[in-house]
Amino acid sequence: MVSRQFLGFLFTGGIAAVINFLTRIFLSSYFDFPTAVVIAYLIGMASAFILARSLIFLGDTKPMHHSMIRFLIINIIGLAQTWGISVALEVYIFPYAGMKFYSAEIAHIIGLAFPVATSFYGHKKWTFN
């Protein structure tokens, strides 16, 4: 059975992912796709930290800067996963397959979805334990 904490993490993470996604669309007007993915991820990550610490992982008694550093480390792994998958799909795989219809958006959504489980367990067991 799925825990209530995990469902809450999915909800707050979903909000952060929407912020990330919409920010990337806006930033794509000013930056190339790989750069926009990174900047948007950082903005979404800040949103995710605030939501996770204040709504999901309420038992965290460490000083905030300790949690922030751990959150950053876990999310660097998530950023690598998101960036790698998004860029691989948008730059290499989708063009090879002839996919042009919303390819950047689809690539980014798939990239954002990939690190959900690893991020949850990393934050639960290490960041906010």
N, C-alpha and C positions, 0 to 999 in steps of 0.2 A: 504494500500500500504506500502511496506517496504521502510524505509528511506535509503537515500544514506549513512548516517552515520553508520547505522546498517550493510549495505552491506560492507562498508569499514572495520568495526570491524570484520565481518566474514572473510574477506580476510586476514587481518593482524593476526587475531586469528588463522586462518588456517595455516599461515606460522609458528607461534609459536607452534601450535599443531604438525606440521611435525617435527620441531626441537625437541620437547618433545618426540615424538614417536621414532624417530631415535636414540635419546640419550638413551632412555629406552632400546632399543634393544642392543645397545653397552654395557650399564651398566649391563644388565642381564648376561653378561659373568663374571662379578665380584661380583655381589650382588644377593640376592634372589629377586623374583619378587616384593613383597611389598616394599622393600627398593629401588629398581631401579625405581619404579613408583614415589616415593616421590622425589628422587634426580632429576630425569628427569623433573618432574613437576616444580621444583624450577628453573631449567635452562630455561625451556620454559616460565616460568612466567617472568623472567628477559627480555627475548626477547619480550614478549607481552607488557611489560611496555614501553620499548623503542619505539616499533612500534606504540602503541596506543597514547602515548603522542606526538610523533613527526608527526604522519600522520592523526590521526582521531580526537582526542579531542584537537584541536588547540586553543580553547578559554580558556584553563585552565591558569589562572593567579596566582594561588597559588604557593608558593615556592615549588620546586621539592620535598623536603623531606616530605612536607605535603601530596602531591599526592602519594608519594611512600608508606607512612604508610597506607593510605586509600586503595591503590592498594593491598598491602599485606593483609590487613584484608579481603577484598572481596575475594582474591585468596586463603586464608586459607579455606574459605567456599567451594570454587571450588576444592581445593585439597582434602578436606574431601569427597566431592561427587565423584570425580574421583577415589580416592584410594578405597573408600568403594565399588563402583560398579565394578571396575577392579578386585579387590581381591576377592570379592564375586563370580564373574563369574569364574575367573581362578582357585580358590582354592576349591570352593564348588559346584557351579552349573554345570559348564562344566564337571568336572570329574563324577559327579552324572549322567549326561546325556550321558556320554561316548564320549564326544567330545574331540578329541585330535589334530585335524588338525588346526594348527595355533591358538590354543586356547588363548595363551598369547597375541598375536597380536590383535585378535578380541576383547578380554576382554578389552584391553587397549584403543582401538579405541572407543568402546562404552562408556567407562569411561570418555574419553576426550570429547566426544560429549555432554554428559549430562549437564554440567554447562554453556553452551553457553549463553542461554537467561538470566539466573540469573546474570552472570558476566557482560553482556552488560548493563543491567539496573542498576546494582550496580555501575558500573564505570561511566555511564552517569549521574546518579542522585546524586552520592555522591563523587566518586574519582575525577572526572574531571569536576565537575559542575561549 
